[in-house]
Each structure stands twice: as C-alpha cells, then as structure tokens.
Amino acid sequence: MIDILLVLFFCGLLGNHGNYIQTKADNLRHLNSTPKCQDNT
C-alpha cells in the first residue's frame, strides 16, 4: 500500500517538478509495475 501512496504522491508533484519527479517515478515503475500517472486521470 505504501508503494501506491508514493506513486500517487509523485504523480501529484509531476505538475510542479516534472523532470526531477519523473525520474523518481521511473524508479518506482522499475521496482513495481504500477499503473502510469496518466492512466489514473
């Protein structure tokens, strides 16, 4: 569940810090095959 919260957290920050957070999001996607932020729209 914590992983999902982190993904949602990073997805929210994508609007503010695109490049920096996008790198973090990519790392999370490598660790866990989570749905893309765009899919949650």
C-alpha positions in Angstrom: 0.0 0.0 0.0 2.9 2.3 0.8 4.2 1.9 -2.7 0.8 3.1 -4.1 0.8 6.1 -1.9 4.3 7.0 -3.1 3.2 6.7 -6.7 0.2 9.0 -6.1 2.5 11.4 -4.2 4.9 11.6 -7.2 2.0 11.8 -9.6 0.7 14.9 -7.8 4.2 16.5 -7.9 4.5 15.8 -11.6 2.7 19.0 -12.3 5.2 21.0 -10.3 8.6 19.3 -10.7 8.3 17.4 -14.0 11.9 16.3 -14.6 13.0 15.6 -11.1 9.9 13.7 -10.0 9.6 12.0 -13.4 13.0 10.3 -12.6 11.7 9.2 -9.2 8.5 7.9 -10.9 10.6 5.9 -13.4 12.5 4.3 -10.5 9.2 3.3 -8.8 8.0 1.8 -12.1 11.1 -0.3 -12.2 10.6 -1.5 -8.7 6.8 -2.1 -9.0 4.8 -2.4 -12.2 2.3 0.3 -11.1 -0.2 2.0 -13.4 1.1 5.1 -15.1 0.1 8.5 -13.6 -1.6 9.4 -16.9 -3.8 6.3 -16.6 -5.1 7.5 -13.3 -6.5 10.5 -14.9 
